[in-house]
Amino acid sequence: MTFNAFDFHSDIEKGIKVAGFREPSPIQAMSIPIIEQNQDMVGQAHTGTGKTAAFGLPILDKIAKGEIERALILAPTRELTTQISDELYHLGRFAGIKTLAVYGGVGYGRQIALIHKGVPIVVSTPGRLKDLYQKGKIDTFNPEIVVLDEADKMLDMGFLDDIKEIFNYIPQNRQTLLFSATMPDEIKDLASMLLYHPEYISVISDEDETTNNDIEQRYYVINENQRDDAIVNLLESENYDKCLIFCRMKREVDRLGEYLSALGFGVVALHGDVEQIQREQIVRDYRRSKVKIMIATDIVARGIDIKDITHVFNYHIPFDPQSYVHRIGRTGRAGKSGQAITLVTTEEFNELKRIKKEVGANMKFSVIEGNGLLNDTHYQDISQKVRNFALHDNVDTLLEYMRDCNPNELLKRALSIVIEHETQKGETNIGYDYSSVENMLNQFEIEKKETKKPNGRKKRT
C-alpha cells in the first residue's frame, strides 16, 4: 500500500513525497480512511508510530480541498505542540496551509491575532486555550475537527477538567479524534463523553509493553542547563561501539549535533525533515561505522535496524513509557547486552515513575562524576589563555629568584600549575548525588499525596 491509495490533494501528495514518506505506517493505514469518512475515532498508538501524520494528513487534505476551514489539535506540552505544528506545516506548505503553536509562558498578542486572521490549524496546550476562551479572546474560533493527542499524558498532567471546559466552547457538529498510548478508565470516560459513536483502533502489541532484561538501565538527575555537559561527560567516559542519542525535538537534534561536532565528536543527525536520499546515506554511514554517534528523534526508534548499537542515551526522557521501550530496544539485540542511559530533571519525576511502573523498567540511579580529565578542546583553551595572559608586574622579580632553574624545566612546572588548576575545575559533579535525589523523591511523594484531588469525573448523560 502507498499513499497514492488515499487520493490526497496534489499539493498534499507533494508534501508527502518531499518528506520522504513511502508506505503508510499501520496507524496511518488504519486511521486515514476513518478520518476521511468524517467519523469520530479513538486510536491507541505510541509516540514514534507516525500518528501525527495519521491525523494530520487527512486534516490537511480536507483543508486543501475546501471541505473544512479550521482544525484544533490539543497536546500536553509546549514541546509537543511545536513539534506537531512544525510537522504539519512542512506536510501542508505546498498547499499554503499555515499552522500555529499556542502555549503559555509567552504573550497573548501574536497568538490571538493569528487565530483571528483564520490560521487553518491551531495546535495548543489545554491550559492556554482554556484561558483564551475564558477571557473571550477567541470567540470566533470554531474548529470543525478536534484532535486530542497524548490523552493519557494530559490525564497525568491534570488537564482533563481543562479539556472538558474547552469542549463547552466548541460546536457540537464537529469531528473528534482521540489518541492515547494507554486507555485508563478516565480516558475511556472522556471518549464516551466527547466522541460520537467512535471507531476504535489499536496498533499496540505485547512486545511494546516490556523492556529487555539484557539492557542495563541507568538514570542521572541533572539540572536543565546541564544536559550538554552531562552528555559530553558520558560520551567521554562510556565505552561504546555505536550509540544513539534521542531528543524530543527536531531542532534539538540539529543543535546538539552541531554542538558535539564542534567538540570533535563524529556525529550524524536524523529526523523527519531530513530528505530521503540524505537519510539513506546517513544510515549507511552509521551502519558501516563511519560515524559512531547518531542523534535522532523517536521516528528512528522504529525505523532503524542496526544490531551493534551498544548504548542508547535519552538526552530527554520520552513523552510516554512505550517510546522508552522502543528507544532502548535499539540496543541489547541478538543476545548481546546493552546500556540505556537517561537524563532526568527534578521536574520529570512523574515521567520517570510512570516508565518504571508501566513497562517494568529496572532503572538504577547513578551519579555523573566529574573525572577531571582534559580533552583536546580543554588543552586548546588553556593554550590560548596562556598565550593571551597579561604579564604580571612582579614576574621579573620572581624569575630572579629562579635563575638557577633550567628554562625548559621551569616552563613545564609553570604550565603544570595551570593544568592542575584546570583539572580541579573539572571535578565538580554534574547533577545530584544519592542522598539529594533520595530526599527529593521522598519530598515529591509527600507533595503528590497532599495535592491529590478526589476523582470527580462525570459520566455521560
RAGIMO-V310010 format. One line per field, one symbol per residue. ss: DSSP state (a for helix, b for strand, c for the rest). phi: phi as a letter, one per 30 degrees, with the letter a starting at -180 (. if undefined). psi: psi as a letter, one per 40 degrees, with the letter a starting at -180 (. if undefined). Layout:
ss=???
phi=???
psi=???
This chain:
ss=ccaaaacccaaaaaaaaaaccccccaaaaaaaaaaaccccbbbbccccccaaaaaaaaaaaaaaccccccbbbbcccaaaaaaaaaaaaaaaaaacccbbbbccccccaaaaaaaaacccbbbbcaaaaaaaaaccccccccccbbbbccaaaaaacccaaaaaaaccccccccbbbbbbccccaaaaaaaaaaccccbbbbcccaaaccccccbbbbbbbccaaaaaaaaaaaaaacccccbbbbcccaaaaaaaaaaaaaccccbbbbcccccaaaaaaaaaaaacccccbbbbccaaaaacccccccbbbbccccccaaaaaaaacccccccccbbbbbbbcaaaaaaaaaaaaaacccbbbccbcccccccaaaaaaaaaaaaaccccccaaaaaaacccccaaaaaaaaaaaaaaaaaaaccccbcccaaaaaaaaaaaaaaaaaacccccccccc
phi=.cddddhdeedddddddddidccddedddddedddddicdacccacejcjddddcddddddddddidbcbbbbcbdbeddddddeddddddcddcidcbbccadibddeddddddddjedbccbdddddedddddidbeddbddbbccchdddddddicddddddeddcceddbcbbbbadbbdeddddddddccchddcbbbdcdddcbcdddcdcbbbcbdedcedddddedddcdccdbbccccdceddeddddddddddjddbbbbaddddeddddddddddddidbcbccacdedeccbbbdcdcbbccebdddbedddedddddcichicdbbbbbcbcddcdedddddeddcidcccdbcdcddidcceddddddeddddcddddecdddddddbddddedddddddddddddddddddcddciccdddddddddddddddddcdcddcdccdc
psi=hiedeefiidddddddddeehchiidddddddddddefiiihhhiiheefddddddddddddddeedidiihhhididdddddddddddddedeefhiihhhiieiidddddddddefhdhhhiidddddddddefdfdehgidhhhhifddddddefedddddddedehidgihhhhhidigiddddddddddihfihhihfhideeeiiheehhhiihhiideedddddddddddigidiihhhididddddddddddddeeihiihhaeehiddddddddddddefdiehhhiiddddeehghefhdhhhgdihididddddddeeeififeiiihhhhhhideeddddddddddefhghhhihhhheeihaddddddddddddehhhideddddddefdeihdddddddddddddddddddeehihaiadddddddddddddddddehiihfiiih.
